[in-house]
Amino acid sequence: MNIPLSRPYWGKEEIKSVTKSIKTTLGTGDGPNTKLLIEKLQKILGVSFVLPVTSGTHGLEMILACLGLSNSDEVIVPSFTMSSTANAVLLAGGTPVFADIERERYTIDPEDVKRHITPHTKGIILVHYAGMPSLIEELLSLAKKHHLFIVEDAAHAIGSFYKGKALGTFGDAGAFSFHGTKNISCGEGGAVVTNNEDLSNAMEIYRANGTNRRDYLKGIVDRYSWVAKGTSYYLSDILSAILVAQMGKLGTINKKRLRIAKIYTHALEKYQQRIILPTVPPYTEPNWHIYAIRFKREQHAVLFFNAMHKKGIGVSTHFVPLHNSPMGNQLHKACPYEANILPLTESVAKTLVRLPIYPGLTDKELKYIIKEARKIISSF
């Protein structure tokens, strides 16, 4: 067999929607499908303002660019994340400061955040890893106490809820990804959400090349002009058409992923002397974007990874810790020695392996994955 780690859940609905967009629109940003997408996201997420963008990465960049960082400002981010999270801070003129993760959700640890707060700290970026919530109450409390902004990197989290509220909507702004590997996908795309009208207005200008294009389209001005710094982050209406169809499948997609997650957990729970299985925090409805197991011994993770690939099963490790990467190491060395110690991040990065999980995974493929996984783990 040849089983990939992930695969988009596209079908005739997406083809029909794209075909209509190609036949009836210019394919440019903020077209009719984008308007439909905004309405669907507002309803699903319960948020006031939605700005579709070209990627989740660009969404983070746009948020940070509009929060007004200066060269001396610091933003605390988890080291266990994609480079996009830290790059957004750098590109906005600030400095990312790396914090450790906690051991159950692999999300930023509030206790470690505390030891990184300085007079230069302006905000915290949360990453809801695998669609599981960060320790939101603790982090919001810290932010309030120290007058910090909270940005949610919700790239993994579309359709995940904590206490009935959508992840990505707790802080000042959140960024979602619709990359080809995500639960909802248009190949490349994303969206930014916020309930802050002033921030939304600033981002509308920023993603329109720094122009007041929206006011022109509303008839407020007779022509639009350059009013601030910015760039072009409009999502093509053709890609929005895919997402409109995808949003109608969100419930089905996440239910199918939940079923697979439950099957994995049931099949592997007897091996918990050797592995650590994912757990769902209280009051959480996850989207199961990722199903990752952690090995208690690093060499077992390596052996499992290699053996599964030999069987044609596309398991994967995940992030190289940012503070250990060539670019991150340059920034991290500037911190006091004590701040450089991120033991959980380094341990998780060496021992975590992701299993294939996507709606199109067949029962035959799932049984094969489990059979081979159990055989390999039993050999340790």
C-alpha positions in Angstrom: 0.0 0.0 0.0 0.9 3.7 -0.3 -1.0 5.6 2.3 -0.3 9.4 2.6 -0.3 11.3 5.9 -3.2 13.5 4.6 -5.4 14.1 1.6 -8.1 16.8 0.8 -11.7 15.7 1.0 -12.7 17.2 -2.4 -15.5 15.9 -4.6 -18.2 16.9 -7.2 -19.4 19.8 -5.0 -16.0 21.6 -5.2 -15.8 20.9 -9.0 -19.3 22.4 -9.5 -18.5 25.5 -7.4 -15.2 26.2 -9.0 -16.6 25.7 -12.5 -19.4 28.2 -11.8 -16.8 30.7 -10.4 -14.6 30.4 -13.5 -17.6 30.9 -15.8 -19.1 33.8 -14.0 -16.4 35.8 -12.1 -13.0 37.4 -12.8 -11.6 35.1 -10.1 -10.3 38.1 -8.2 -10.5 38.7 -4.4 -13.7 39.7 -2.6 -16.0 38.2 -5.3 -19.4 36.6 -4.7 -17.9 33.4 -3.4 -15.7 35.3 -0.9 -18.8 37.0 0.4 -20.5 33.6 0.9 -17.4 32.3 2.6 -17.3 35.2 5.0 -21.0 34.6 5.9 -20.4 30.9 6.5 -17.3 31.6 8.7 -19.1 34.2 10.7 -21.9 31.8 11.4 -19.6 28.8 12.2 -17.2 30.8 14.4 -19.6 33.3 15.9 -17.3 36.2 15.1 -18.0 39.7 13.8 -15.2 40.2 11.2 -13.7 37.7 8.7 -11.0 38.6 6.2 -10.1 35.7 3.8 -6.4 35.8 2.9 -4.0 34.0 0.7 -2.7 31.7 3.5 -2.7 31.3 7.2 0.9 32.6 7.2 -0.2 35.8 5.5 -3.0 36.0 8.0 -0.6 36.0 11.0 1.7 38.5 9.2 -1.3 40.8 8.6 -2.4 40.7 12.2 1.0 41.4 13.6 1.7 44.2 11.1 -1.5 45.9 12.3 -0.8 45.6 16.0 1.9 48.3 15.8 5.0 46.6 17.1 8.3 48.5 17.4 11.9 47.3 17.2 12.2 46.9 20.9 8.9 44.9 21.3 8.9 41.2 22.2 6.2 38.6 21.5 6.2 35.3 23.3 5.6 32.3 21.0 5.9 28.5 21.4 9.1 27.0 20.0 7.1 23.9 18.9 5.4 25.5 15.9 5.9 26.4 12.2 8.3 29.2 11.4 5.3 31.2 10.2 4.4 32.0 13.8 7.8 33.6 14.6 8.3 35.1 11.2 5.1 37.1 11.6 6.7 38.8 14.6 10.0 39.4 12.9 8.4 40.9 9.7 6.3 43.2 11.9 9.5 44.6 13.4 9.4 42.8 16.8 11.4 39.9 18.4 9.9 36.5 18.9 10.8 35.0 22.3 10.5 31.2 22.5 8.6 29.5 25.4 8.2 25.8 26.2 5.1 23.7 25.8 3.1 21.7 28.3 3.1 18.0 28.3 -0.5 16.9 27.4 -1.6 19.3 24.6 1.8 20.4 23.2 0.6 24.0 23.4 2.4 26.9 25.0 2.9 26.6 28.8 1.6 29.5 30.8 4.1 28.9 33.5 6.9 29.2 31.1 5.4 32.2 29.5 5.5 33.9 32.9 9.3 33.6 33.1 9.7 35.2 29.7 7.7 38.3 30.3 9.8 41.5 30.4 9.0 45.2 30.2 9.4 44.8 26.4 6.7 42.0 26.1 3.7 43.2 24.0 1.9 40.0 23.3 1.6 36.2 23.2 0.8 34.0 20.2 -1.0 30.7 21.0 -0.9 27.7 18.7 -3.8 25.4 19.1 -1.8 22.3 18.2 -3.7 19.5 16.5 -6.9 21.3 17.0 -6.7 21.0 20.8 -7.1 24.2 22.9 -4.2 26.0 24.5 -4.6 26.7 28.3 -6.8 29.6 27.3 -8.0 30.9 30.7 -4.5 31.0 32.2 -3.1 32.7 29.2 -5.9 35.3 28.9 -5.4 36.0 32.6 -1.7 36.6 32.1 -2.4 38.8 29.1 -4.9 40.9 31.1 -2.5 41.2 34.1 0.4 42.4 31.9 -1.6 44.3 29.3 -0.6 42.0 26.5 -2.4 41.1 23.2 -3.3 37.5 22.4 -3.1 36.3 18.8 -4.3 32.7 18.1 -2.5 30.7 15.5 -5.5 28.5 14.7 -4.1 26.9 11.6 -5.0 23.5 12.9 -8.2 24.4 14.6 -11.1 25.0 12.1 -14.2 23.4 13.7 -12.7 23.0 17.1 -14.5 24.4 20.2 -13.7 24.9 23.8 -16.6 25.5 26.2 -18.8 26.0 23.2 -16.7 28.8 21.7 -14.7 28.4 18.6 -10.9 28.2 18.9 -9.4 31.3 17.2 -12.0 33.6 18.6 -10.8 34.1 22.2 -8.0 36.6 21.7 -7.6 39.9 19.8 -7.5 38.0 16.5 -7.1 34.5 15.1 -5.6 33.1 11.9 -6.9 29.9 10.2 -5.2 27.9 7.4 -6.9 26.2 4.5 -3.7 24.6 3.2 -4.0 21.3 1.3 -3.2 19.4 4.5 -5.9 21.0 6.7 -9.4 19.7 7.5 -10.9 22.3 5.2 -8.7 23.0 2.2 -8.5 25.0 -1.0 -4.9 24.1 -1.6 -3.5 27.5 -0.4 -5.6 29.9 1.6 -6.6 31.2 5.0 -8.7 33.6 7.0 -8.3 36.1 9.8 -11.1 36.7 12.4 -11.6 39.3 15.0 -14.2 41.1 17.0 -12.2 44.2 17.2 -13.6 46.7 14.6 -10.6 49.0 14.7 -8.2 46.1 14.1 -10.4 44.8 11.3 -10.5 48.2 9.6 -6.7 48.4 9.8 -6.3 44.9 8.3 -8.8 45.7 5.5 -6.5 48.5 4.4 -3.4 46.5 4.8 -4.5 43.6 2.6 -5.7 46.0 -0.1 -2.2 47.3 -0.8 -2.6 50.0 1.9 -5.6 51.5 0.0 -9.1 52.5 1.0 -10.5 50.1 -1.7 -13.3 48.9 0.6 -14.6 52.5 1.0 -14.6 52.9 -2.8 -16.5 49.7 -3.3 -19.1 50.9 -0.7 -19.4 54.2 -2.6 -18.0 56.2 0.3 -15.2 57.7 -1.9 -15.3 58.2 -5.6 -11.9 56.6 -6.1 -9.5 54.7 -3.9 -6.0 55.8 -3.0 -3.0 54.8 -1.0 -3.6 55.6 2.7 -1.2 53.3 4.7 1.4 50.6 4.3 0.1 47.3 3.0 0.3 44.4 0.5 -2.1 42.2 -1.5 -3.5 39.3 0.5 -6.8 38.8 -1.2 -7.9 35.2 -1.7 -9.0 34.4 -5.2 -12.7 34.0 -5.7 -11.9 30.6 -7.4 -10.3 29.3 -4.2 -13.1 30.8 -2.1 -15.5 28.8 -4.3 -13.7 25.6 -3.1 -14.0 26.7 0.5 -17.7 27.5 0.2 -18.3 23.8 -0.8 -15.9 22.6 1.9 -17.6 24.5 4.6 -20.8 22.6 3.9 -18.8 19.4 4.7 -17.1 20.6 7.9 -19.3 18.6 10.2 -19.0 15.5 8.1 -15.2 15.9 7.8 -14.7 16.3 11.5 -17.0 13.4 12.4 -15.1 11.1 10.1 -11.8 12.2 11.7 -13.2 11.6 15.2 -14.2 8.1 14.2 -10.7 7.4 13.0 -9.2 8.9 16.2 -11.4 6.7 18.4 -10.4 3.6 16.4 -6.7 4.4 16.8 -7.0 5.0 20.5 -8.9 1.8 21.1 -6.4 -0.2 19.0 -3.3 1.3 20.7 -4.3 1.8 24.3 -2.8 -1.5 25.5 0.6 -0.2 24.5 0.7 2.7 26.9 3.8 1.4 28.6 5.7 2.3 25.4 3.6 5.2 23.9 1.6 8.2 25.0 -1.8 8.6 23.3 -3.5 12.0 22.6 -6.2 13.0 25.1 -9.0 15.4 24.8 -9.1 18.2 27.4 -12.3 18.8 29.4 -15.0 20.9 27.7 -13.3 20.4 24.3 -14.7 19.4 20.9 -11.6 18.9 18.8 -11.5 18.6 15.0 -8.8 15.9 15.2 -6.6 17.7 12.7 -3.7 15.5 13.9 -3.5 12.2 15.6 0.0 12.0 17.1 1.5 9.4 19.4 4.6 10.0 21.6 7.1 7.3 22.3 8.6 7.1 25.8 12.0 6.3 24.2 13.5 8.3 21.4 15.0 5.3 19.6 11.5 3.7 19.4 10.2 6.7 17.6 12.9 6.5 15.0 12.4 2.7 14.6 8.7 3.1 14.3 8.9 5.9 11.7 11.3 4.0 9.5 9.5 0.7 9.8 6.1 2.3 8.9 7.5 4.0 5.9 8.9 0.7 4.7 5.4 -0.6 4.8 4.1 2.3 2.6 2.5 4.2 5.5 3.1 8.0 5.5 3.7 8.7 9.1 5.5 11.9 10.0 7.4 13.6 12.7 6.6 17.3 13.2 8.3 20.7 13.9 12.0 21.1 14.5 11.9 23.4 17.6 12.4 26.9 16.4 14.9 27.7 19.1 17.1 24.9 17.7 16.8 25.9 14.1 19.5 28.0 12.4 17.4 31.2 12.3 15.8 30.7 15.7 19.1 29.9 17.3 20.4 33.3 16.4 17.5 34.9 18.3 17.5 32.5 21.1 21.2 33.0 22.0 20.4 36.6 22.8 18.3 35.4 25.8 19.7 34.7 29.3 20.9 31.1 29.6 18.0 30.0 31.8 15.5 31.1 29.1 17.1 28.7 26.6 16.0 25.6 28.4 12.9 24.2 26.8 13.0 20.5 27.7 9.5 19.5 26.8 9.7 21.0 23.4 12.9 19.2 22.6 11.6 15.9 24.0 8.3 16.1 22.1 10.1 17.0 18.8 12.2 13.8 19.2 9.5 11.4 20.2 6.3 12.4 18.4 5.0 10.6 15.3 1.8 11.5 13.4 -0.4 8.8 12.0 -2.5 9.2 8.8 -5.9 10.8 9.5 -8.3 12.1 6.9 -11.9 11.4 5.8 -11.0 9.5 2.7 -9.0 6.9 4.7 -10.7 3.5 4.0 -11.4 0.8 6.5 -9.0 -1.4 4.7 -6.2 1.1 4.9 -7.0 1.9 8.5 -6.8 -1.8 9.5 -3.5 -2.1 7.7 -2.1 0.9 9.5 -3.2 -0.5 12.8 -1.9 -4.0 12.1 1.5 -2.8 11.1 1.7 -0.2 14.0 0.8 -2.8 16.6 3.3 -5.3 15.2 6.1 -2.7 15.3 5.3 -1.4 18.8 5.0 -5.0 20.1 8.6 -5.7 18.9 10.1 -3.0 21.2 
